[in-house]
């Protein structure tokens, strides 16, 4: 009887191993940033622009204030990136700016309706995941492409401007879905 059980368990083990999933099949290739994959229409779903200004006074003390602009109520805000490196962006959205002073008090501004109607060119650098957008007025913005996948992406930029005794750090983040 013990041999029968042993033979049964051995046969069951062989059947289990032979029916298991092929270990060489790792599923589909990950969706990576490429020139071909990038060309598409993207819907904006998040916008935040933050400016942190620090002023250094002659006695060494500093004063810092923050201005944060947040987008909402995105109405057909579409960015379309074409295969010929041109782009268009259009739609409506609201922004609200909150200013936080050095003493911690905040002021919230009234909503502003932004009508977006832009076009221009873009340069995509696959090697370092960056996107440079140049609008028709020759104003350029460079972004790091984050969280890129088949359903969307995030564009992020950070810039520091120095002027006399003040420095302003500006961060911009835009999130898109396809």
matplotlib code that plots the C-alpha trace (Angstrom):
import matplotlib.pyplot as plt

x = [0.0, 2.9, 4.3, 1.0, 0.8, 4.4, 3.8, 0.6, 2.4, 5.3, 2.9, 1.0, 4.3, 5.3, 1.9, 2.0, 5.5, 4.7, 1.5, 3.1, 3.4, 6.4, 9.0, 10.5, 7.2, 7.6, 4.6, 4.4, 7.3, 7.0, 5.7, 8.7, 9.2, 10.0, 9.3, 6.6, 4.9, 5.0, 3.0, -0.5, -3.2, -3.0, -5.7, -4.5, -5.8, -3.5, -1.5, 0.5, 3.0, 4.8, 7.2, 9.2, 10.9, 13.7, 15.0, 18.3, 18.7, 21.9, 22.0, 21.8, 18.2, 15.9, 12.2, 10.5, 7.1, 5.3, 2.9, 1.0, -1.2, -3.4, -5.5, -9.0, -12.1, -10.2, -12.6, -11.2, -7.6, -5.8, -2.1, -1.5, 2.0, 2.4, 5.0, 6.5, 7.5, 4.7, 2.2, -1.1, -2.7, -6.2, -9.0, -10.3, -9.4, -9.5, -6.5, -6.5, -3.4, -2.6, 0.1, 1.7, 3.6, 6.7, 4.5, 2.5, -0.7, -2.2, -4.3, -6.4, -7.1, -10.2, -10.5, -9.1, -10.3, -7.5, -8.2, -5.4, -4.7, -1.1, 0.9, 4.6, 7.3, 8.7, 12.0, 11.9, 15.1, 14.6, 18.0, 17.3, 13.5, 13.1, 10.7, 11.3, 8.2, 8.7, 5.5, 4.9, 6.3, 9.6, 9.2, 10.7, 9.9, 11.9, 10.4, 11.5, 9.1, 8.0, 5.7, 5.4, 3.2, 0.5, -2.2, -0.4, 2.6, 3.8, 5.8, 8.0, 10.4, 12.4, 14.2, 15.9, 16.3, 18.7, 18.3, 20.3, 19.5, 16.6, 16.2, 13.0, 12.6, 9.8, 8.5, 5.8, 4.0, 1.5, -0.2, -1.9, -4.0, -4.5]
y = [0.0, 2.4, 1.7, 2.5, 5.8, 6.6, 5.8, 7.9, 10.9, 10.5, 10.5, 13.5, 15.4, 14.7, 15.7, 19.0, 19.9, 19.0, 21.1, 24.2, 27.4, 27.8, 29.6, 31.2, 33.1, 36.4, 38.0, 41.0, 43.4, 46.5, 49.6, 51.8, 55.4, 55.5, 57.9, 55.6, 55.1, 58.8, 60.0, 60.3, 62.5, 63.1, 64.5, 66.8, 65.7, 67.5, 70.7, 72.3, 75.1, 76.1, 79.0, 79.4, 82.7, 83.3, 86.7, 87.1, 90.4, 92.3, 91.1, 87.4, 86.7, 85.3, 85.5, 82.8, 82.9, 80.3, 80.6, 77.5, 77.4, 74.3, 73.4, 71.9, 71.4, 70.3, 70.6, 68.8, 69.8, 67.8, 67.8, 66.0, 65.1, 64.2, 62.1, 65.2, 66.6, 69.2, 69.5, 71.2, 71.9, 73.2, 73.2, 75.0, 74.7, 76.6, 77.6, 78.8, 80.4, 80.2, 82.4, 81.5, 84.3, 84.0, 84.2, 81.2, 83.1, 82.1, 84.0, 82.0, 83.8, 83.6, 80.9, 81.9, 80.3, 79.4, 79.0, 76.9, 77.2, 76.5, 74.8, 74.4, 71.8, 69.3, 67.4, 64.0, 62.7, 59.0, 58.4, 60.7, 60.8, 64.5, 66.5, 70.1, 71.9, 75.1, 77.1, 79.3, 82.3, 80.5, 80.0, 76.7, 74.5, 71.4, 68.6, 65.3, 62.5, 60.5, 57.5, 56.9, 54.0, 52.9, 54.8, 58.2, 60.1, 62.9, 65.9, 67.6, 70.5, 72.3, 75.6, 78.1, 81.7, 84.0, 87.8, 90.0, 88.9, 86.6, 83.1, 81.6, 77.9, 76.9, 73.4, 72.4, 69.1, 68.1, 64.6, 63.2, 60.2, 58.7]
z = [0.0, 0.8, -2.7, -4.3, -2.5, -3.4, -7.1, -7.0, -5.4, -7.9, -10.9, -9.5, -9.1, -12.7, -13.9, -12.0, -13.3, -16.9, -16.8, -15.3, -17.2, -19.5, -17.4, -20.6, -21.2, -19.3, -20.9, -23.3, -23.6, -21.4, -23.1, -23.5, -24.7, -28.4, -31.3, -32.6, -29.2, -28.3, -31.3, -30.0, -28.5, -24.7, -22.4, -19.6, -16.3, -13.8, -13.7, -11.0, -11.2, -8.0, -7.6, -4.4, -4.1, -1.5, -0.8, 1.1, 2.9, 3.6, 7.2, 6.1, 6.9, 4.3, 3.4, 1.4, -0.2, -2.4, -5.2, -6.3, -9.4, -9.7, -12.7, -12.6, -14.7, -17.8, -20.8, -23.8, -23.1, -25.7, -26.7, -30.0, -30.9, -34.6, -36.4, -38.1, -34.7, -34.7, -31.9, -31.2, -27.8, -27.2, -24.7, -21.6, -17.9, -14.7, -12.5, -8.9, -7.4, -3.7, -2.3, 1.0, 2.7, 4.9, 8.0, 6.9, 5.9, 2.6, 0.0, -2.5, -5.8, -7.8, -10.5, -13.9, -17.1, -19.4, -23.1, -24.6, -28.3, -29.2, -31.9, -32.6, -32.7, -30.2, -29.8, -28.1, -26.6, -25.9, -24.3, -21.3, -21.5, -22.2, -24.2, -25.4, -26.7, -28.8, -29.5, -32.5, -30.6, -30.2, -26.5, -25.4, -22.4, -21.5, -19.5, -18.0, -19.0, -16.0, -15.5, -19.3, -20.2, -22.6, -20.7, -20.1, -18.9, -16.6, -17.7, -15.0, -15.1, -12.5, -13.0, -10.7, -11.6, -9.8, -9.8, -7.4, -3.9, -4.9, -6.2, -7.6, -8.0, -10.4, -10.7, -13.3, -13.4, -16.1, -16.1, -19.2, -20.1, -23.5]

ax = plt.figure().add_subplot(projection="3d")
ax.plot(x, y, z, "-o")
ax.set_aspect("equal")
plt.show()
